[in-house]
């Protein structure tokens, strides 16, 4: 992973998709890494199926973090 990218979220596929959609609406390009799928394709199992990591460019970090917090707050309400 490029060192200019920072992980902003690790969690379920559904929440990750909500975050990516909201980031996209703001013009922020997110990279989603799914270790489960990578492990499956390589023939290995995964301890936490369905979890994804979201990364954004370090330049967009300040704008992306409030989106993550907003989505998590909405889901807890």
C-alpha positions as CSV (number, residue, x, y, z in Angstrom):
1,X,0.0,0.0,0.0
2,X,1.3,3.4,-0.9
3,X,2.7,5.3,2.1
4,X,0.6,8.3,1.2
5,X,-2.6,6.4,2.2
6,X,-4.0,6.1,5.7
7,X,-6.4,3.5,7.0
8,X,-9.6,5.3,8.2
9,X,-11.9,2.3,8.9
10,X,-11.9,-1.4,9.5
11,X,-15.3,-3.2,9.7
12,X,-18.2,-4.8,8.0
13,X,-18.7,-4.7,4.3
14,X,-22.1,-3.0,4.7
15,X,-20.7,-0.1,6.8
16,X,-17.7,0.1,4.6
17,X,-19.9,0.6,1.5
18,X,-21.9,3.4,3.3
19,X,-18.6,5.2,4.1
20,X,-17.3,4.7,0.5
21,X,-20.5,6.0,-1.0
22,X,-20.4,9.2,1.2
23,X,-16.7,9.8,0.5
24,X,-17.4,9.4,-3.2
25,X,-20.2,12.0,-3.0
26,X,-17.6,14.4,-1.6
27,X,-15.1,13.6,-4.3
28,X,-12.8,11.6,-2.0
29,X,-11.5,8.5,-3.6
30,X,-11.3,5.6,-1.2
31,X,-9.4,2.3,-1.6
32,X,-11.1,-0.7,-0.1
33,X,-9.0,-3.7,0.9
34,X,-10.8,-7.0,1.6
35,X,-8.5,-9.4,3.2
36,X,-11.2,-12.1,3.3
37,X,-11.5,-12.1,-0.5
38,X,-7.7,-12.0,-1.0
39,X,-7.3,-14.9,1.4
40,X,-10.1,-16.9,-0.2
41,X,-8.6,-16.5,-3.7
42,X,-5.2,-17.5,-2.4
43,X,-6.7,-20.7,-0.8
44,X,-6.5,-19.6,2.8
45,X,-9.3,-19.0,5.4
46,X,-9.9,-15.8,7.2
47,X,-10.5,-15.3,10.9
48,X,-12.9,-12.4,10.4
49,X,-15.0,-12.9,7.2
50,X,-16.7,-9.9,5.6
51,X,-14.4,-7.2,7.1
52,X,-12.8,-4.5,5.0
53,X,-10.3,-1.8,5.4
54,X,-10.8,1.7,3.9
55,X,-7.8,3.9,3.0
56,X,-7.7,7.5,1.7
57,X,-4.9,9.7,0.6
58,X,-3.2,11.5,3.5
59,X,-4.2,14.8,1.8
60,X,-7.9,13.9,2.2
61,X,-7.7,12.5,5.7
62,X,-9.0,15.6,7.5
63,X,-12.2,15.5,5.2
64,X,-12.6,11.8,5.4
65,X,-12.5,11.1,9.1
66,X,-15.7,13.2,9.9
67,X,-17.5,11.0,7.3
68,X,-16.5,7.8,9.1
69,X,-17.6,9.3,12.5
70,X,-20.9,10.4,10.9
71,X,-21.7,7.0,9.5
72,X,-20.8,5.2,12.8
73,X,-23.0,7.7,14.8
74,X,-25.9,7.2,12.4
75,X,-25.7,3.4,12.9
76,X,-25.5,3.6,16.7
77,X,-28.5,5.9,16.9
